[in-house]
Amino acid sequence: MCGFVGFLSNKALEPQKHDQNQMIERTEIITHRGPDDQGFYTDDTVQLGFRRLSIIDLEGGHQPLSYSDGRYTIIFNGEIYNYLEIKKQLEAEGMAFQTTSDTEVILALYAKKGEEAVKELRGMFGFVIWDKEDRKLFAARDPFGIKPFYFMETEDGIFFASEKKSLLIGKDKDEISAQALQHYLTFQFVPEPASMSQGIKRLEPGHFISKKPGEALHIASYWKPEFRPRPQSLDEATSKIREVLTDSVKMHMRSDVPVGAFLSSGIDSTSIVALAKEFHPSILTFTVGFEREGYSEIDIAKDSAEKLGVANIHTVITPEAFVKELPKIIWHMDDPVADPAAIPLYFVAQEAAKHVKVVLSGEGADELFGGYNIYREPLALNWFQHLPKAARGLIRATASRLPDTMKGKSYLIRGTTPMKERYIGNAFMFDEGEKRFVLKDFNENTHFTQVTEALYRNSSTYQDVEKMQYVDLHTWLRGDILVKADRMTMAHSLELRVPFLDKEVFEVAASIPAELKTANKTTKYALREAMRGIVPESILYRKKLGFPVPIRVWLKNELYEWARTIIRESATDDLINKSYVYKLLDDHLHDKQDNSRKIWTILVFMIWHKIYVEDQISFQKEPQLQS
């Protein structure tokens, strides 16, 4: 795992305008992504900078790496799990290699097949290739968005980087996109391809870029997730799941350094550990929890580890440590991501990095195999669709006038609201009406459906469960789950691998009909049955906690005054209506309503604003923010 920075000029490089010192600075700010080595490449058109975390070919994998007598040069962040198979094929066709790295395999494959090469890669990646003979830059991001890729176009050319903070070097301050802020308050993250910064975008998963100096940027898709459920028996489904997941874990274990695994209380991570143990019996597992009762997975994970016969190392997070590390966590995120689960992930990664360089994790299982409880909602609400449209409208109008505390109100409203209006993904913080009270400058023309409309249009032929999965793959997974997974592990120079998010695994998951995902009054039914006899019986149908964080409790106790201080001192008065935020906090304190996630969404933005907009810290130092 690594980090890169680069620039392609539209004309001959002007040293005084794009000097090497600034490229060094852009590269050094992401040293946490690659503390083992650094490298640079410059010619009259491009500048490339690289930080390396050595995982495969520790001696020969230095980057930027060149191939074919220096014609092609690459900077690459990620891992290609089928690189040995591709290399064997290329060698049979007469191509030679100077290293044993997967990086050189990408270059050789590109030299052979051009843009089509990216379709053969099985792994996680963001990379940039410069062809100095054809004077063409080619860059790509993996199908699911496991690895990040930011870019920024200017009159001078295009800048690109693994983390946005590299692109902020040289800018006076981070200029906020008003539209991105409005969407952030809905989703708790900024949906791709936008970022919170004006002019900085993210290359979407499954897409590539090509550009020649002075010509327009070309962006195209090379892979799209498509659900193709087909009738099949449970036995057929479980057999295929076991086979493909075992193969994926085996491929993800390829490494020249020790590999460990995160272990929680759920089926996802436990499945990964159980399968990994077959290939690496002494694998270490890592777990995190909080001091407060009901917010820890440590005891369950320890029990699972014991039953599986693997060692478990765990750590406990205190409120004090939580507050102390929060600014650093937000700094690493680049953009505000208000998922409290990022915090325990940061701490478990910190502990794991003391022992291993690579960890396996269970991200993606819910999106692929139907793991969220809300995926069962279409079945529960189905009877509403048999009512006349006028009747549904009357029920919805009546329910909207009921007190928020009345039981059943939400059920009636959701049942009479079309899916594309009620489901935007796993997190729905502020609706359009409430954002009018939060924001000083609410834009009527910015609506969350601008993010989801095309997704529902593209999935119009799917059943409701597949529609929800499709929306989550394009929003929640890439905007929240994988952002925090990458940033919180890379903060500690730890490579995270996700065997569920593999193209081969997806093809199997996409073929499973909805009735096998949410059958038997549960979620991920087919996956659970596939893991029967592999994971401990106590885990098979256990509801996971999923890195729970006691935000709801803390904001009434240990963190109440801290939250008020953040709100009071934040220089966001031109953006946020603080009186409304105080009301949310006090209503939460007095148990009028659980506003913890909404409050947290605003607090994270305020801290992010203090770091990136108010410039309270130097980008060359770890951020500090007094509570």
N, C-alpha and C positions, 0 to 999 in steps of 0.2 A: 504494500500500500504506500502511496506516495502523494505528492502534490506538484502541480505544474503551473507555470505562468508563461504567457507568450504574447507576441505582437507581430502582426503582419501589416506592413506599411503599404499604402497605396502608391508610394513612389520611393525613390532611393532614400534610405534612412539618413536623417539629419542628426549626427552625433550629439549636437548641442540640445536637440529637442527630445531625443529618446536615448539618453546616455545609458551606459552599462550600470552605473551606480543605482539608477532608479530600478532597473531590472533586478539587481541584487537585493534591493530593499523589498521589492514585491515578492521575491522568492523567500527571503529570510523570515517574513512575517508568518509563513506557513511551515516553519521548521518543525513544528509538532507533527506534521504529516509525514515527515521524512528526516529524522535526526541522524541517519547513518551516512549520508553522502549528499553532495550537491553537484550540479553541473550546469554549464551554459553553452549555448550555441548562438553565433551571430554571423549573418552575412549581410549583403547590401539590401535585403528585403525583410528578413525576419529576425526576431530575437526570441530565444527560448530559454527558460529557466526551470530548474528541477530540484526537488528535494526527495530523497529516496529512503524508504523503509525497506531494508533488504529481507526478502522472503524466499525467493527462488533465484538460484545462481548467485550466491552471495558475493562471489569474486568477480564474475563477468557481466553483471547486469547494470553496469553504470549507464546513466542517461544524462543528456540526450544521446541516443544510440543511432548510429548511421549504418546504412546497408547499400549494397550494390555500388561499391567504390564511392560512397558518399553521396549518391544521388538522393536517397531518401533518408530523412532524419525524423525521429519520433520522440515525443515525450508522452508517457503512458502511466496512468493511475489505475490500478486494479489488478485482477488476476484472470487469466484465461485458463480454464480448467481442462479443456480438450487440446491444449497446445502440443502435447506429445503425439497425439494422433494426427494432428495437422502437419506437424514437423515430419513425421514418418512418411506421409503422403508426398510432401514437397521434396523430400530427399530422394524419393523414388522417381521423381520427375526431373532430378538432376540439380536441384538447388542446394547450395552449400551454406553452412552456418558456422559462425565463429564463437558463439556462446551457447549455453544450455538454458537460456532464459526464454520465457514466454514472450517477452518484448520483441525479440528478434523474429519470432514466428509471425507476429502481426505484420511486421515490415515485409517479410518475405512473401506472405500471403497477399499483401497489398501490391507488391511489385508484380505478382503473378496475375491477380484478378481485379485490381483497381477497386472501385467503390463496392463491387459485389463481395469483396472479402469480408466485410463486416457481418454479413449474413451467416457466415460459418462459425463465428466466434461464440463459444459457450462460456459465459463468465460475467464478471462485473467490470465495467471499464468506462473511462473517459480518456481519450487520447487525441493527439494532434500529430499529423504527418505532413512534413514539408518536402515536396518534390522540387528540387532546385532546377532540374532540367526542364520540366514542364511548367515551372513557376506556378505551382498550384498547391494550395493548402487544403487538406482533408482532415476533418475531425468528426468523432462519433461518440455517442453515449450509449450505455448498455440498455437492453430492452425494458427493464423495470425502473431504471433510475437509481440503482444502488449507489453509484458513484456520481458526484456532482460535476456540473460543467456550466460555468458562467461566461458570458461574453458581453462586450460593449463595443458598439460601432461609433466611430468618430470620423471627422473629415480626413484625418490622417490615415486611418485604417481600422483594423479590428484587434481588440485586446481579448484575451481569454485566460481563464484561471480555474483552478479547482475550488477556490474559495473566493467569495466576493470581496473580502477585505483586501486582497491583493490588488483589485481594480480600483479601490478607493485611495490608494497611494497617489499623491499628487493632486487630489481634489481638495478644495477648501473644506467641504463638509459633505456629509451624506444628504442628498436632496430627496425628500420623501415623495413618493407617488401617492397622491390623494386617493386614487382609485384602489391602489394596493392596500392602503390603510383601511378603507371601507370594507374590502373583501376580507382582510385579516380579522376584523371584528366579527365577521360571520363564521369563518372557518377555523379560527385560532392559528392560522398560518396564511402566508401569501400563496395563492394557487399559481402553479406554473402556467405559462413560461415567464410570468412577471417576477420581479423581486420588489422589495420595499423601496428600492432606489430608482430614481429616474434614470432611464437610459441603460440600465443594466438588466439583462435578461438571462434566462436559463435555457440551455438547449434541452428540449424535451426528450424523455426516454424513447429509445427506438428510432432516433433521428440522427442524421449526419449533416455536416456543413461542408461546403466546398467553396473556395474563393480564389480568384487570381487578383494580383495587385491592380487596383484601379477599376475592377469590375464589380458588379453587384454580388452580394452575398446570396448563396443558394442554400436553402434548407429543405431537406426531404426526409420522408419516413422510410425506413427499411424493414420495420417490424411493427405489427399492431396486435394487441391481445384480442382474440376472438373466441367467444364461448360457442362451442358446438356440441351441446348435450345430445346424447343418443341413448336409446333404451338399452339397458344392460342389467344383469343381475348383481346383487350385492357381492357375491363371490368373485365375479369378474372384475368389478371395480376395486375391491380390496386387494386382489392379486396384483393388479397393475400398479396400484399405489405403492405397495410394499417393494415391488421390483424397481420402479423408477426412483423412489426416494432413497433406497439403499444405494443405487448407482450414483445418485447425486451427492450423497454424503461421502461416498468413496472418492469421488472426483474432488470434492471440496477439502478433502484431507491432504491433498498434494501440497507439500511444503518442505522446505529445507530447514525449518525452525519448528520448535514445539507448538502444538495446537491444543487449545483448551476449549471450553464451552460454557455458555451461560446456562443456568438451570433455575427455573422458577417452579411454580406449583402446577403448571398446566401440561396438557398433552403435547404441545408444540415443541418446547425445548426438551422435554423428557424424551420424546421420540428421537430427536436429533442425537442426544447423548447416548441413548440405548443403541442406536445404529452405529454411531462413531466408535463406541467401545469395541465393536467387532473388529475394527481396523486398528484401533489404538487402545488396548486394554487399560493402560495407565493414565488415560486422559483425566486432566484436572477439570473440575466444575466450579463455578463461581455464582454466588447468590448474595442478595442484598435485602435488607429490611429496615424497618423503623422501630424505635423504642416503644411506640404506642401500640397497645394490643389491637389486633385485627388488621394491622397494616404491615404484616411481615410474612414472607414466604419461606423464611429460613428453616423452620422446623419441618415443614413438608418437604422442602428440597433436600434437607439432610436425610430424611427418611427414604426418599426416592434414590438418592445417591448410594445409600447403604444397601438397598435392595438390588441396585444395578451393579454394585461392587466397584464404585469409583469414589475417588476422594472429593470432598466438597470443602471449599474455602468460602467463608461468608463474612460480611461486614455489616455493622449497624450504623445508621445515620441519625445524628442528633439534629434538633432544630437549629442549634448554633452553627453546626457545620454546613447545614443546608443554606442558611442565610449568607454565610461567609463566601461560599463557592458560587452562589447564584450569578453574580456579575460576570465571572469568568465563563460560566456555562453559556450565558447569553452572548458574550463576545464570540465564543467559538461557533455559535449558531449562524452568524452573519445576519440573518433576518430574525425577527421575533417569532418564536414558535412556543405557543402557550400550553404545551402538553406537559403537565407536571411529571409525567413518567420519565422525562429527560433527566431529571435530577438523580433518581436512583440508578439510571443507566450510566450516568457519569461516574458515580461512586463505585459501581461494580466493575466498570472498565478500569478505574484507577487501581483497584485491587488486583484484577487479572493481569494488568501490565507488569506487575512485580514478578510474575511467574512465567508468562508466555508472551509470544508476539502475535499470535493469531487465535481468535475465538470463533466458534460456531454459535449461531443463534437462530431462533425460530420465527423471525419476522416473515410475513407473507402467507403463512398457513391460513389465517383467518380470511384473507381476501380471496385466496384460491379455492379453499375447501368449504367456505360458508360457515365461518366461525363466530360471527357476531350475533348476539341475541336478536338484534333488530332485523336480521335476515328472516326471522320467523314471523315478523309482523304481517307480511302480505297474507299469510294464511289466517291470522287472527282477524284481519280487517276485511277479508274477502266478501263477507255477507253484505257489507255496505254497497258493493257494486251491483247487487240485485235490486236495490231501491231505485225508484225514478230519480232523475237528476234534480227535479224540483224538491223532492223530499230530502235529498242529501243537502241541498242548499239551505233548507229550513232548519235542519238539525244543526248544521254548522253555524248559522246565524244565532240560533238559540244558545248553543254551547259557548259561543264567544262572549256572551253576556254573563255567564256564570262566574262566580269568584274563582280566582286562580287556585285556591286551596281546596276547592270541591273535587272530591274523588270522581274520576271518570271524565272530567272535562277534556283533558288532553286526548283521551281515547276517541271521544266523539269528534273532535276537531281533526285528528289525524285520519280517522276513517272516512271523513267526508272531503278530504283534501286530496287532489290528484298527486300521485307519487312524485312527479317532477317538481311540484311546489313544496312538498313536505320533506323530501329526502335529498340532502346535499352531500351526504357522507356521514362519517361517524361522529363528527362534532358539529353542533349548530349552536353557536354562542349567542349572538344578538340578531334578532330579526330586523327587517327594514324599519319597522315602527320604532323599535327601541334605539336603533342607531341614531335616530333623529335627536334623541336626548343625550346621547354620549358625545356625538361630534358637534363641534362648533360650526362646521361648514359641511353639512350633509348634502350630497349631490343626488337629486331625484333620479338622474339618468344612469346612476350606477346601481345595479341590482345583482344579487347573487346568481340569478338565472343566466346572466351573461357567461358565467363559468360553467354551468351545468347544462344549458340548453342544447349545445351541440352533442354532448355526451348522451343525452336521452334520445336525440335524433338518430345518432349512430347505433343505438341499442334498441331501437323501436321494435324489432322483431323478437327480442328476448323476453323470457318470462320475468316476472318481477324480481325474483331473487338474483338472476343474472344481471338485470339492470342495476341493482344495488351494488353488486360486485364490480361491475364495469365502472360505475361512478367512483367507487372507492379506489380502484386501481389507478384512476387518473387524477384523483384529488388527495384523499387521505393517505394512501400508501406512499406516494412520491413526495407529498408536501409536508407530512408529519413523521410517519413511522421511519422512513429511510433517511430523512434529514437528521433526526436526532440519533439514529443508529450510527451514521457515518461520523457526525461531528463529535459525539460524546466518546466514541472509541478513539478517533484520531486525536482528540485532545490529549490522550495519553500515549500516542504513537502505537496504538493497538489496532491490528487489522481485524475487522469483523466480516465473517462470511455467512451467507444466508442460503442454505441448501434448498429451502422451499422455493425460492425465487430463481428458478432454473427453467429454461425454455422447455426442456423435456418434461419436467414436473408439471409445468403449466398445461401442456398439451393433454396430459392425462386428466388433470383437474378440470379442464374446460370441457371434457367429454362427459363428465358425471352429471346426471339429471338432478334437478332441484330436490326431488323427493328423496334422493339418497344423501343429500347434504343436511337437510333439516328434519329428517325422519326421527321417529321414536322420542318426540318432544325434546330434542336436543339440537346441538349444532355440530358441524363437522362429523356427522354420523359415519360416513364411509371411511374417513381418515381414522376415526377412533377404532372402528372395527378392524381396519387394516393393521393397527398397532396392537391388537389383542394378542397376548402372549409375548409381546416384545417389551412393552412398558409395564410397570407394576399395575396390578388390578386396581389399586387405590387411586391411581391417577387417570385411569381410562375415561371415566365420565365425571371427573372432578371439575368444577367450575374454577377457572384460574382467576387469580387476583390481578395479574398483569402489572407488576411494579406499582402497587397502590401507594398513594402519597396522601398523608393526612391533612391536606390543604384545608378542607372543610372545617376540621377541628382547630387547626392552628390559627386560622384567621379569626377565631373567636377568643383565642387565648394567647399563646406565645407570640404570634405574628400580627396581632391586631394593631398595636402601636407602631410597629415597624411598617405596616401597610399604610397607615395614616401619614407617617413621615415621608414615605416614597411619594405619595400623592401630593402632599403639601409642597415638597421641594422640587418636584418635577417641573421643568420649563416647557410644559406642553399646554399652557393655558390658551394658546391660540388654536389648539387642535381639539382638546378634550374639555368637556364640561365637568369640572371637578366636583361641583355641588351634587351632580347626579351620581358620581362615583362614590362620594361620601355616603350618600343615601343607600346605595347598594351595600356598602360595607356595614353600615349601622343596622340595616334591615336584616342582614346576615347575622350580626352579633346578637340581635334580639329574637332570633329564630322565626322571623316573619317569612323568610324564604331562603332557600339554599342558593346563594349568589356566588359561591366560592369560585366556580370556574369562570364566571364573567369578570369577577374582580381580578382573578389571576391573569386573565387575558390582558386587561388594562395595565396591571402592574408590570408584566413582562415587557409590554410596549414602552412604558415609561422608563424602565431601566435601560432598555435597548436605546431609547432616545438619548438618555444621559451619556451613554457610551459613544454612540456613533454620530449623533447630531450635535449634542452640546460639546462633544470632544473633551470629555473629562479625563480621558486617559490617552497615553501615547500608544500608537499601533505597534510600536516596537517593544512594549512591555506588557506584562500580564495586567489586566485591568483590576483596579481596586475601587470599591464603592462602599462608603461608610453607611452603616445602617443606623 
